[in-house]
Amino acid sequence: MLKKRPKTFTDCLLLARKKFDSYFAHNILQLLYTYPLTHKTKDGLSFWTLPKRAPNQLVFDKKNELHVQFITSFACLWARIWNVKIEF
């Protein structure tokens, strides 16, 4: 699961930030690398046609409330799982 368990809430926050980048940036870039915007199906149609839409990667923005909520919620979940004191 993890190579080493988080010992502090800061560890949980760092893990949450890494997960944010993994889910919303790295995985999106990998998907777009595998299926670029110009990719065609075997029938010759564009791969990214409705109902599929090409995703956009997110860059973490500390001013974006949803980004911050994801990080704090994820960190709090990991802190509860590993019995780490939650500190803000």
C-alpha positions in Angstrom: 0.0 0.0 0.0 2.6 2.6 1.1 6.3 2.1 1.5 6.2 3.8 4.8 3.2 5.0 6.8 2.6 8.7 7.5 3.7 9.7 11.0 2.6 13.4 10.9 -0.3 15.3 9.4 2.3 17.0 7.1 3.1 13.5 5.7 -0.6 13.1 5.0 -0.8 16.4 3.3 2.2 15.6 1.1 0.7 12.3 0.1 -2.6 14.0 -0.7 -0.8 16.5 -2.9 1.0 13.7 -4.7 -2.3 11.9 -5.3 -3.9 15.1 -6.6 -1.1 15.4 -9.2 -1.4 11.7 -10.0 -5.1 11.7 -10.5 -5.6 15.0 -12.2 -2.4 15.6 -14.1 -0.2 12.6 -14.7 -3.0 10.1 -15.4 -4.6 12.6 -17.8 -1.4 13.2 -19.6 -0.8 9.5 -19.9 -4.3 9.0 -21.3 -3.8 11.8 -23.9 -0.4 10.3 -24.8 -2.1 7.0 -25.4 -5.1 8.5 -27.2 -4.0 11.9 -28.6 -6.7 14.4 -29.8 -6.0 13.3 -33.4 -6.4 9.5 -32.6 -8.8 7.7 -34.9 -10.8 4.5 -34.2 -10.4 1.5 -36.4 -13.5 2.8 -38.3 -11.6 6.0 -39.1 -13.7 8.1 -36.8 -12.3 10.5 -34.2 -11.7 8.8 -30.9 -12.8 11.8 -28.9 -16.4 12.2 -30.0 -19.5 12.3 -27.9 -20.1 10.8 -25.4 -16.3 10.7 -24.9 -14.7 14.1 -24.3 -11.0 14.7 -24.1 -9.9 15.5 -20.5 -7.8 18.4 -19.5 -5.1 18.2 -16.9 -5.4 20.3 -13.7 -2.6 22.2 -12.3 -2.9 22.6 -8.5 -4.0 26.1 -7.5 -3.9 27.0 -3.8 -6.6 29.7 -4.5 -9.0 27.1 -6.0 -11.3 26.0 -3.1 -12.0 22.6 -4.7 -8.3 21.8 -5.0 -7.7 22.7 -1.4 -10.8 20.7 -0.3 -9.5 17.7 -2.1 -6.1 17.9 -0.4 -7.4 18.5 3.1 -10.1 15.8 2.8 -7.7 13.3 1.5 -5.1 14.1 4.1 -7.8 13.9 6.9 -8.9 10.5 5.6 -5.3 9.2 5.7 -4.7 10.7 9.1 -7.8 8.8 10.4 -6.7 5.6 8.8 -3.2 5.7 10.2 -4.2 7.3 13.6 -2.3 10.5 13.0 -3.3 13.6 14.8 -5.0 16.1 12.5 -3.5 19.6 12.8 -4.3 22.7 10.9 
